[in-house]
Amino acid sequence: MTSEASLRAFGKRISALASGVTMSRQEAYEAYRDIILDRQPELQQGAFLAAHFMRNPTTEELSGAWDALDRHDTAKVTAHGVAPVCDIVGTGSDPLKTLNCSSPAALIAAACGLTIAKKGARLVSGVSGASDIFEWLGIDLDASLRHAEAALNQAGICYLPGEAFLKSGWARLIRHMRFTTAFNILGPLTMPCAETSIAVIGAYAPQVSDQMVAILRETGMEVALSPYGMVDGVDPVHGMDEFSPCGPTRVVELRHGAIETYEVTPEDFGIRPVPFDAIMSLATAEENASFILDVLQGNHESAAADFFSINAAAALYAAGMADTYAGGFDMARQALASGQAMQKLNQLREFQGFFVSPKIPDFT
């Protein structure tokens, strides 16, 4: 039971945040540890999360929060003898709601030979999150992490739902939150596969890209791309947490300790810009998943197929499998057109689907 003194101290920290006071990395670690371990009443947890986010967390504070999440709440799977391992994920909460992209992009990149340990969660904003999509595509979100580890090591791809690898705190919080918090930034930065050395992590705002990449450098990530996509003719404050086929994309790139920021356009991938309504989200998770499946099964000549492929291409470029974004796009489109991406989904289902054998190899 939390003491009255601890409750009051936490309450004072909430008031300090609301007044603009910043925390050290250690102080942020301690506060987020108490939230993750449910050591404070829900009222105080919610007030802290809202006050901290509204005050704009510093990189130091978010690094401390990441420490708490990694140490106290993140279960791990292991990649044995495969390198590099890449994650493709977005923050959500972006102003423009698109078809789910990171999920099919992960399948396409894996079909090109890049090992993918993709994480995700159910919807936080919009219509559907990665977990909603993968569930509609036949993945059992209740399967153990042992199944995911087997998929990673034998199929070259696994899906890691936050509900499975985040042991209690974040999973508990995400079920109830319907507002943006630091966890929207931290969730995509979690490391359920310790061997992940490459990440493509989309952001809902440019400054969030900057912060996430700065945190990734602090946590030892080797290579990362953080895109914020825009639409030609639309105010840039309305963007997407993906590489955009509709206009320029601002990219923050981390490569072996060095960070640079630049823009890429659809033409850099070898395609022409398309209207936003060609890739916008449909009304339900089921409709989005059905649309993705249609692309995987044969609807390759579409704006959505290009959308998924440019985001897969970014992962291939980050991993050094393609020298340019355009080269990665050519690889991605070939994997999609040949049916290899659909085959990769079927392989993933063999290990993490609803009807798999319980006799999954133990890699420990």
VENMOCOR-V529322 format. One record per residue. N is the residue number from 0. RES is the residue in three letters. PSI is psi in radians with two decimals (999 if undefined). OMEGA is omega as a letter, one per 40 degrees, with the letter a starting at -180 (none if undefined). D_LAST is the distance of its C-alpha to the last C-alpha in Angstrom with 2 decimals. Layout:
[[N/RES/PSI/OMEGA/D_LAST] [N/RES/PSI/OMEGA/D_LAST]]
This chain:
[[0/MET/2.36/a/35.81] [1/THR/2.33/a/36.76] [2/SER/2.78/i/39.98] [3/GLU/-0.64/i/43.15] [4/ALA/-0.71/i/43.06] [5/SER/-0.68/i/39.63] [6/LEU/-0.75/a/40.86] [7/ARG/-0.68/i/43.97] [8/ALA/-0.71/i/42.19] [9/PHE/-0.71/i/39.93] [10/GLY/-0.69/i/43.09] [11/LYS/-0.62/i/44.81] [12/ARG/-0.66/i/41.97] [13/ILE/-0.80/i/42.46] [14/SER/-0.67/i/46.18] [15/ALA/-0.74/i/45.61] [16/LEU/-0.77/a/43.46] [17/ALA/-0.40/i/46.19] [18/SER/-0.02/i/48.66] [19/GLY/0.09/a/46.79] [20/VAL/2.43/i/45.13] [21/THR/2.77/i/41.89] [22/MET/2.73/i/38.96] [23/SER/2.96/i/37.17] [24/ARG/-0.70/i/33.47] [25/GLN/-0.73/i/32.88] [26/GLU/-0.71/i/35.20] [27/ALA/-0.72/i/33.53] [28/TYR/-0.82/a/30.12] [29/GLU/-0.72/a/31.61] [30/ALA/-0.81/a/33.38] [31/TYR/-0.52/i/30.49] [32/ARG/-0.78/a/28.24] [33/ASP/-0.60/i/30.92] [34/ILE/-0.84/a/31.00] [35/ILE/-0.69/a/27.27] [36/LEU/0.11/i/27.09] [37/ASP/0.73/a/30.30] [38/ARG/-0.08/i/32.36] [39/GLN/2.68/i/35.47] [40/PRO/2.66/a/37.59] [41/GLU/-0.63/i/37.03] [42/LEU/-0.74/a/40.48] [43/GLN/-0.63/i/39.64] [44/GLN/-0.86/a/36.29] [45/GLY/-0.71/i/38.08] [46/ALA/-0.71/i/40.96] [47/PHE/-0.85/a/38.78] [48/LEU/-0.73/i/36.83] [49/ALA/-0.79/a/40.12] [50/ALA/-0.72/a/41.99] [51/HIS/-0.77/a/39.35] [52/PHE/-0.71/i/39.06] [53/MET/-0.45/i/42.83] [54/ARG/-0.08/a/43.33] [55/ASN/1.63/a/41.10] [56/PRO/2.50/i/38.05] [57/THR/2.85/i/37.96] [58/THR/-0.68/i/35.13] [59/GLU/-0.74/i/34.68] [60/GLU/-0.77/a/34.46] [61/LEU/-0.57/i/31.97] [62/SER/-0.68/i/29.77] [63/GLY/-0.70/i/29.91] [64/ALA/-0.70/i/29.11] [65/TRP/-0.71/i/26.09] [66/ASP/-0.79/a/24.93] [67/ALA/-0.75/a/25.23] [68/LEU/-0.73/a/23.42] [69/ASP/-0.71/a/20.44] [70/ARG/-0.60/a/20.27] [71/HIS/-0.13/a/21.09] [72/ASP/-0.07/a/20.23] [73/THR/1.90/i/17.53] [74/ALA/2.71/a/14.03] [75/LYS/2.56/i/11.66] [76/VAL/2.80/a/9.66] [77/THR/2.32/i/8.53] [78/ALA/2.13/a/10.63] [79/HIS/1.90/i/9.73] [80/GLY/0.33/i/13.15] [81/VAL/2.40/i/15.33] [82/ALA/2.60/e/18.17] [83/PRO/2.93/i/19.98] [84/VAL/2.33/a/18.48] [85/CYS/2.59/i/21.29] [86/ASP/2.51/i/22.12] [87/ILE/2.07/a/25.49] [88/VAL/2.86/i/26.82] [89/GLY/2.86/a/30.08] [90/THR/-0.42/a/31.42] [91/GLY/-3.01/i/33.64] [92/SER/0.26/i/36.99] [93/ASP/2.59/a/38.72] [94/PRO/-0.67/a/42.42] [95/LEU/2.15/a/42.36] [96/LYS/1.98/a/40.30] [97/THR/2.98/i/39.01] [98/LEU/2.55/i/37.14] [99/ASN/2.21/a/33.40] [100/CYS/-0.68/a/32.52] [101/SER/-0.52/a/29.06] [102/SER/-0.95/i/27.46] [103/PRO/-0.58/i/29.44] [104/ALA/-0.67/i/29.29] [105/ALA/-0.74/i/25.49] [106/LEU/-0.70/a/25.76] [107/ILE/-0.78/i/28.48] [108/ALA/-0.70/i/26.74] [109/ALA/-0.63/i/23.63] [110/ALA/-0.38/i/26.14] [111/CYS/-0.07/i/27.45] [112/GLY/0.03/i/24.18] [113/LEU/2.23/i/22.91] [114/THR/2.22/a/19.27] [115/ILE/2.13/i/19.66] [116/ALA/1.53/a/17.55] [117/LYS/2.30/i/20.50] [118/LYS/2.92/i/20.95] [119/GLY/-3.04/a/24.01] [120/ALA/3.05/i/25.77] [121/ARG/2.99/a/28.74] [122/LEU/2.41/i/32.16] [123/VAL/-0.70/i/33.44] [124/SER/2.83/i/36.63] [125/GLY/-2.62/a/38.21] [126/VAL/-0.68/a/37.48] [127/SER/2.52/i/33.77] [128/GLY/-3.13/a/30.49] [129/ALA/-0.67/a/27.53] [130/SER/-0.69/i/26.05] [131/ASP/-0.72/a/29.46] [132/ILE/-0.87/a/29.59] [133/PHE/-0.57/i/26.19] [134/GLU/-0.76/i/26.90] [135/TRP/-0.47/i/30.22] [136/LEU/0.07/i/28.57] [137/GLY/0.24/i/26.49] [138/ILE/2.30/a/23.19] [139/ASP/1.87/a/22.09] [140/LEU/-0.26/i/21.67] [141/ASP/-0.03/i/20.46] [142/ALA/2.61/a/17.42] [143/SER/2.82/i/14.14] [144/LEU/-0.37/i/12.07] [145/ARG/-0.65/i/9.44] [146/HIS/-0.73/i/12.47] [147/ALA/-0.72/i/13.16] [148/GLU/-0.68/i/9.92] [149/ALA/-0.73/i/10.68] [150/ALA/-0.75/a/14.22] [151/LEU/-0.78/a/13.64] [152/ASN/-0.39/a/12.03] [153/GLN/-0.53/i/14.43] [154/ALA/-0.21/i/17.46] [155/GLY/0.17/i/17.56] [156/ILE/2.51/i/18.18] [157/CYS/2.76/i/16.88] [158/TYR/2.24/a/18.90] [159/LEU/1.63/i/17.85] [160/PRO/2.40/i/20.66] [161/GLY/-0.53/i/21.52] [162/GLU/-0.34/a/21.99] [163/ALA/-0.75/a/18.25] [164/PHE/-0.35/i/16.74] [165/LEU/1.92/a/19.80] [166/LYS/-0.62/a/19.38] [167/SER/-0.90/a/23.06] [168/GLY/-1.10/a/25.58] [169/TRP/-0.73/i/25.84] [170/ALA/-0.69/i/25.15] [171/ARG/-0.78/a/27.89] [172/LEU/-0.75/a/30.23] [173/ILE/-0.40/i/29.89] [174/ARG/-0.44/a/30.98] [175/HIS/-0.39/a/34.28] [176/MET/2.33/i/35.07] [177/ARG/0.53/i/37.55] [178/PHE/2.78/a/38.47] [179/THR/2.33/i/37.03] [180/THR/-3.12/i/35.35] [181/ALA/-0.41/i/33.31] [182/PHE/-0.40/i/30.23] [183/ASN/-0.50/i/31.52] [184/ILE/-0.74/a/31.02] [185/LEU/-0.63/a/27.83] [186/GLY/-0.87/i/25.99] [187/PRO/-0.26/a/25.88] [188/LEU/-0.08/i/24.72] [189/THR/2.73/a/21.57] [190/MET/1.24/i/18.33] [191/PRO/-0.30/i/15.52] [192/CYS/1.91/a/13.95] [193/ALA/-0.38/a/14.34] [194/GLU/-0.05/i/14.90] [195/THR/2.12/a/17.92] [196/SER/-0.05/a/20.91] [197/ILE/2.41/i/23.56] [198/ALA/2.41/i/25.03] [199/VAL/1.90/a/28.07] [200/ILE/1.82/i/29.06] [201/GLY/2.67/a/32.43] [202/ALA/2.64/a/34.66] [203/TYR/-0.09/i/37.45] [204/ALA/2.61/a/39.76] [205/PRO/-0.74/a/40.27] [206/GLN/-0.45/i/39.94] [207/VAL/-0.66/i/36.54] [208/SER/-0.81/a/35.38] [209/ASP/-0.81/a/36.70] [210/GLN/-0.78/a/34.92] [211/MET/-0.75/a/31.52] [212/VAL/-0.64/i/31.59] [213/ALA/-0.71/i/32.80] [214/ILE/-0.74/i/29.89] [215/LEU/-0.66/i/27.40] [216/ARG/-0.71/i/29.04] [217/GLU/-0.57/a/28.65] [218/THR/0.05/i/24.90] [219/GLY/0.20/i/24.39] [220/MET/2.41/a/24.26] [221/GLU/-0.85/a/25.54] [222/VAL/2.37/i/27.38] [223/ALA/2.55/i/28.52] [224/LEU/2.32/i/31.36] [225/SER/1.79/a/32.89] [226/PRO/2.59/i/35.61] [227/TYR/1.85/a/38.42] [228/GLY/2.56/a/40.33] [229/MET/3.00/a/44.04] [230/VAL/2.26/i/46.67] [231/ASP/2.30/i/49.96] [232/GLY/-0.03/i/52.85] [233/VAL/2.48/i/50.77] [234/ASP/2.24/a/50.69] [235/PRO/-0.28/i/47.62] [236/VAL/-0.28/i/46.70] [237/HIS/1.74/a/45.68] [238/GLY/-2.98/a/42.55] [239/MET/2.68/a/39.13] [240/ASP/0.82/a/35.56] [241/GLU/2.91/i/35.25] [242/PHE/2.30/a/36.93] [243/SER/2.35/i/40.27] [244/PRO/0.12/a/42.18] [245/CYS/-0.04/a/45.19] [246/GLY/-2.89/a/46.00] [247/PRO/2.73/i/44.68] [248/THR/2.19/i/41.24] [249/ARG/2.25/a/40.85] [250/VAL/2.26/i/37.71] [251/VAL/2.09/a/36.22] [252/GLU/2.24/i/34.14] [253/LEU/2.23/i/31.92] [254/ARG/1.86/i/31.22] [255/HIS/0.85/i/30.02] [256/GLY/-0.32/a/31.77] [257/ALA/2.41/a/34.95] [258/ILE/2.31/i/35.95] [259/GLU/2.71/a/38.66] [260/THR/2.36/a/40.17] [261/TYR/3.06/i/41.94] [262/GLU/2.52/i/42.90] [263/VAL/2.73/i/42.15] [264/THR/2.89/i/44.16] [265/PRO/-0.60/i/43.65] [266/GLU/-0.47/i/45.74] [267/ASP/-0.37/i/43.15] [268/PHE/-0.17/a/40.87] [269/GLY/0.35/i/43.83] [270/ILE/2.88/i/44.75] [271/ARG/2.61/i/47.63] [272/PRO/2.58/i/47.33] [273/VAL/2.77/i/47.32] [274/PRO/2.65/a/48.59] [275/PHE/-0.59/a/46.16] [276/ASP/-0.20/i/46.93] [277/ALA/-0.29/a/45.26] [278/ILE/0.13/a/41.80] [279/MET/2.68/a/42.42] [280/SER/2.55/i/40.38] [281/LEU/-3.07/a/41.62] [282/ALA/-0.49/a/42.44] [283/THR/2.86/i/39.28] [284/ALA/-0.68/i/35.53] [285/GLU/-0.73/i/36.17] [286/GLU/-0.74/i/38.79] [287/ASN/-0.78/a/36.62] [288/ALA/-0.70/i/33.75] [289/SER/-0.66/i/36.33] [290/PHE/-0.77/i/37.81] [291/ILE/-0.78/i/34.48] [292/LEU/-0.66/i/33.85] [293/ASP/-0.71/i/37.40] [294/VAL/-0.78/a/36.74] [295/LEU/-0.59/a/33.56] [296/GLN/-0.12/i/35.51] [297/GLY/-0.28/a/38.54] [298/ASN/1.18/a/40.40] [299/HIS/-0.41/a/39.62] [300/GLU/1.26/a/43.06] [301/SER/2.83/i/43.00] [302/ALA/-0.63/i/42.80] [303/ALA/-0.71/i/39.57] [304/ALA/-0.70/i/38.00] [305/ASP/-0.70/i/39.16] [306/PHE/-0.87/i/37.82] [307/PHE/-0.68/a/34.30] [308/SER/-0.63/i/34.58] [309/ILE/-0.53/i/35.83] [310/ASN/-0.58/i/32.87] [311/ALA/-0.69/i/30.46] [312/ALA/-0.66/i/32.67] [313/ALA/-0.69/i/32.16] [314/ALA/-0.70/i/28.39] [315/LEU/-0.68/i/29.15] [316/TYR/-0.78/a/31.71] [317/ALA/-0.66/a/29.45] [318/ALA/-0.11/a/26.82] [319/GLY/0.21/i/29.63] [320/MET/-0.29/i/29.48] [321/ALA/2.44/a/33.07] [322/ASP/-0.42/a/35.74] [323/THR/2.88/i/37.51] [324/TYR/-0.69/a/37.10] [325/ALA/-0.69/i/39.41] [326/GLY/-0.68/i/37.36] [327/GLY/-0.66/i/34.24] [328/PHE/-0.73/i/36.37] [329/ASP/-0.73/i/37.51] [330/MET/-0.76/a/33.96] [331/ALA/-0.78/a/33.03] [332/ARG/-0.62/i/36.19] [333/GLN/-0.74/i/35.63] [334/ALA/-0.61/i/32.13] [335/LEU/-0.83/a/33.69] [336/ALA/-0.54/a/36.78] [337/SER/-0.16/a/35.00] [338/GLY/0.03/a/32.94] [339/GLN/-0.57/i/29.62] [340/ALA/-0.70/i/28.86] [341/MET/-0.68/i/29.52] [342/GLN/-0.65/i/27.33] [343/LYS/-0.69/i/24.47] [344/LEU/-0.75/i/25.09] [345/ASN/-0.67/i/25.05] [346/GLN/-0.71/i/21.69] [347/LEU/-0.70/i/20.31] [348/ARG/-0.57/a/21.98] [349/GLU/-0.54/a/20.31] [350/PHE/-0.56/a/16.89] [351/GLN/0.22/a/18.20] [352/GLY/3.12/a/21.70] [353/PHE/-0.39/a/23.49] [354/PHE/1.08/a/23.56] [355/VAL/2.73/i/20.17] [356/SER/2.42/i/18.68] [357/PRO/-0.18/a/16.33] [358/LYS/1.23/i/14.42] [359/ILE/2.35/a/11.91] [360/PRO/2.47/i/9.17] [361/ASP/2.04/a/5.67] [362/PHE/0.06/a/3.80] [363/THR/999/none/0.00]]
